[in-house]
Amino acid sequence: MVYADRTGPELESRRAKVVIRLRAICHPLSALAPTRCARLADWVMRTRDHLAPHGVGIAFVMAALACINTPATAAPALQASPALLAEVVADRSAQLTTIDSNTGAMALFTSAIGPALGLKDAANILGARGLSAAVAKELGITELSQSAHELIAALAAWQLADSIRRASDETLAASIAAGTPSTARQEWMNAGSRLPSLSELIRLLTEQSPPDSAQSESQARRTALLLAAHRVAFEAHQNALTAWWSLREWKDRVRQARGLARLCGTWQWTIHNHRQHQEQKTVVTFPPAGQTPPNIPLPVETVILGDSVYLRWENGSYVQEDSLLLVREGLKEAARIEGSFVNNTGGWGPITAKRTAECRP
């Protein structure tokens, strides 16, 4: 009698025993979630009749192997999130206050800030040595470096503003004295962070208050200083977010650029519409990345991951989506395309294409 035929208390009792045995097997090996253990138990109960000729213990061995694949000692992967920005500003405050050049900013990003923000891939490639000019261009190292510089400059400005915002009446003078940046640091932050309000904050920090100034004047200066600090903190947060996402999506941009380079060229397109029982042939040209020639219809969205291609075409109210695959012929790279389409008028069917001309800038 197979597992599907058993019902009632007998089944639940046997299943509970299996769960207990699985936990006993898995506990030394991993922190297996109860729900996963229950799913494994169900699988063992379903398959044990088929495995009976080989001994029912094989099911438990396979379950134990599943447990081994998730060791408890493995450290959880660092979750990349822009929510970590504020935490990094606080934790790396001492380091951020010392940066006054792009060289120092890059060293801090590759060694500490990048990994702390879940940007380890970007930090590793920027810290790599000996990249050829061609590889550096393909990987967009120049743009990536600019994003890293902008991130550190924004975080440094954010840290400066925070030190003023959080100072009390008693500690404000000390915070101003400690926070007033050097000339080199001022120039670097202004150039790297591109914050409209930063120059005003620095002006207020470096401005000398007259020794005989009235209390009302001192209070007005303090208010202006705090308002400027709040504006800088807000703008720095926005800039840091933009830079973080640019660094985070770097690998996606590289993949997309490589995919567009493979798709670039002229193709003989054949579309068979099953709904209308019609076949249509057309020539489709994909220009090099970054170029948009006039009078050439292009998809409004192109996503390329490896050999998989998604295209979305729009013309007024008409929408068509293509799911395609780049196919090699011998040593030729991406000589054919195969896939299918669906549109919002009910049409659907296969698509085939053959490259007729290489990519031309």
N, C-alpha and C positions, 0 to 999 in steps of 0.2 A: 504494500500500500504506500503510495507516494505522499509527500508532505501536503499537497493541495487537498487530499481527501481527509485529512485529520482536522477535526474541529473540536471546540469545547475545552473543558478543563485539562484534558490530557495534552492537547497541543500546547496550551499556555505553560503547563508544568514543564514539558520537555524543552520549550523555548527558553524558559527562565534558567533551566540548568545549563543550557548551552551558553547563555549570556554570562553566567557565573564562571564557567570554565574559560570562556574567551577573556574575561577580565583577569583571571588568574594567570593566563598565558601572557597577556599584553602588558599587565601592570609594571613588571620590571623593565619593559622595553620602551614604553611610551605612555604619555598622559592621554590615553584614548578617550574621546568624548563618549558619554553614555549612548547618545543617538547613533554614533558610528558603530559602536559595539553591538547595538541592537540590530543594525542593518547587516552586519557580518553574521550575526546569529541567524537571521532570516535566510541569508544566502546559504549557510551551512545546512540548515534544515531542508532547503529546497534541493540541494545538490547531493546530499549524503547518500540517497538511494542509488544515484548513478555512480558514486564513488565506492560503493560497498564492495565490489570485487577487488578493489585495491586496498581496502582497509579504511574504516571510517576516520582513522587518525589523520589521513592526508588532508582532510578538510580543515582540521585544527592547525596543521602545519602551514597551510596556505593562509589561514587567518592570521597566524603569528607573523608570517612574512609581511602581511599588510601592515601590521603594527610596527614592524621594524622600520618601515619606510618613513615613519614620523617620530624620530627619537625625541625624547623629552629634553635631552641635553642640547638640542639645536636651538641657537638663539633666534628669537623672532626677528623677521626682516624689518629693517627700519622703514617706517611708513613715511614716504615723502609727502609733506604737506606744507603749504604756505602758512598754516597756523603756527608753525614752529618759529617763524620770524621773530616774534616778540620775545620768545624764550631765548633765542640765540643772542639778541641784542642785550638782554640782561646778563646772560652767562658769559658772553665774550666782551663785556664792556671794557675791561682793562686792555685787551688786545686791540679793540677798535679805536681806542683813543690814541694809539701810537702810530697809526697808519697815515702817511702823508705823501704817498706816491703809488703809481700803478704797480710798480714792482712789489712793494710791500703788500698791496691789496691782493695781488695774484698769489703770493706766497701764503697769505692767510686763508684765501679761498681754497686752495688746493690741499692745504694741510689740516684745516679745522672747519671752516664755515661750510664749505661744500658738502663734506660728509655729514655734518650735523644737520643739514637741511635736506638730506636725502638726495643730494645731487652728486653722488659718488662717481658716476660715469663721466659727467662733465669735468669733475675735479681731476680724475685720473688722466683723461686725454689732454687736459691743459697742463698737467704736470709731466707729461711724457716728453722725452728728449729724442732728438734725431729724426723727427718726422720730415719727410721730403716735402718740397714745395707743392708737388702734385697732390700728395695725400692731405696736406694741410688745407689746400683749396677745396678738395672734395669733402672734407669733414667740416668745412666752414669754421676753421679755427679763429680767423680774424673776428668774425661776428660773435663767436662764442666768448672770446676774450673780452670783447666790449661789454657783453652782458654781465660777465663776472665782475669787471671793474665797476659797472653801474650798480650792481648789487651791493658790493662792499662800500661804495661811496654813500649809497642810500642808507645802509645800516649805520655807518659812522655818523651821518647827520642825524639819524633817528636817535642814536645813543646820546649825542650832544644835547639834543632837545629834551630828551628824557631826564638828563641830569639837572636841567634847569626846572622843568615842570615839577619834579618831585622834591625839590629843595624847600625847606621850611624857611620862615622869616629869619631864623637864627643861622641857618646854614647857607642861605642864598649867596652871601658875599664870598664864602669859601668855594661854593660851586662855580660861581662866575670866574674866580681866579684860577681854579683848576681846569675849568672847561674852555676857557678862552684859547682857541687854536692858534698855533704858530702861523706865520705867513705862508710857509710851504703847505701846511695842512689846509689853510683857508683856500688857497689856489686850487689844490687838488680836489677838495670837496665841491667847490663851485663848478669846476670843469667836469667832474665825474657824475655828480648827482643831478645836476640841472634842475635845481629847486628854486623857483622864483623867490620864495620867502627866506632862503638861507642867508642871502647877503644882508637882509635887514636884521636878522638875529645876530649875525657876526658884528654888525655895526653897533648894535646895542650892547653886546658883550665887551667890545673894545672901547666903547665910549667912556670917558672919564667924567664921573659925576663931581660937580663943584663941592668942595669941603663944607661950604656954608649953605648948601642947598636946603630948602625948607622940607619939612616932613612930607608935605603934600606932593612936592616935586619927586621925592624919592619913591613915594607910593605910585605916582603916575609912571615913573620909569619901570618900576617892578611890574606893574600891570602890562605895560607895553612889551616888556621882556617875556612875560608868561604867554601873552597872546601870540607873539612871534614864535615861541617855542612850540606851542600847540599847532600852529600852522605848519611849521617845519616837520614835526612828527607825523602829521597827517599826510603831507605830500611825500615824505620819505617812505612811509608805509606803502603808498600807492606805487611809487617807483620801484620799491623792493619787490612788490607783488609782480609787476610787469617783468622785471629782470628774472625773478624766480621761474615764472612760467616759460620764459624764453630759454632758460637753461634746462628746464625740465623736459621741454619738447624738442630739444636739440636732436636726439636720435631719430625722432619721427620725421623731422625735416630732412635729415640725411637720407633716410629710407625713401621718402617721397621723391627727393631729387634724383636718386638712383633709379627709381621706378619710372619717373618721367623721361629720363635719358633713354631707358630701354623702349619706352612707348613712342618716343619721338621718331617721326618719319611719315611716309605716305603708305596707306593701306588700301587694298581692294576689299571692301566690306560687302558681305552677302548676308542678308537678313531674310529669314522665312517666317512669315506671320501665319501661325496655325489658324487663327480666328478667321482671317480673310482668305486663307489658302493662296497666298501670294508670296512671290520671292522678289526681293528688291536688291539691286546691286548699286553701290555708290562708292565714291572715293573719299576717304577720310584722312585728313592731314593733321598730325599733332606737332606743333612747333616746339622748339627748344624751350626749356623752362624760363619763365620771365618774359617771353615774347608773345605778343598777341597781335598777329597780322590782321588787317581789316578784311572784311567780307569772307572770313573763314568761320563756319560754325564750330563752336567748341563746347564741350560739356561745361555746365555750371559748377560741377563738383567732380573731382577726380581723386580717388584714394587707391594707392598701390601699396600692397604689402607682399613682398616677395614676388611670386608669379601671379598673384591674385589682383584683379583690377576691378574697381567699381566706378562706373560712369553714370552721371545723372544729367539728362538733357531736358531742357525746358524751352518751349516756344509758345508764348502766350499762355493758354490754359493747358497745353499739352505737356505731359511729363512722361519721360521714359527712363527706366533704370536698366543698366547692363551689368551683368555679373560675368566676368570674363577671366580667362587664364592665358598667360603668355606661354607659348609652346616653342621649343627649339626643334630645328630640323638639322640633324647632324651637328656640325661645329658652329652653325649659325646661331646667334643669340636672338631669341624672340622673333623667329621668322614667321610664326603663325599665331593667330588668336582664335580661341574657341570659347563658346559660352552661350548665354541666353539673355533674352530681354523680356521685360514686361512693361506695359504702359497703362495709363489711366483710362483708356478707351476700351479696355478688355483684350487688347492684343498681346500675344506672347509667342515665343518660339526661339529657335536656335540662331546663333550668330557665328559665322566663320569669317576670318580675314587673313589675307596674305600680304606680307610687306612687299611693296613694289619700288620703294625708293628709301634710301637711308636718310638719316637726320641731316638737315641742312640749316645752318645758322642764318 
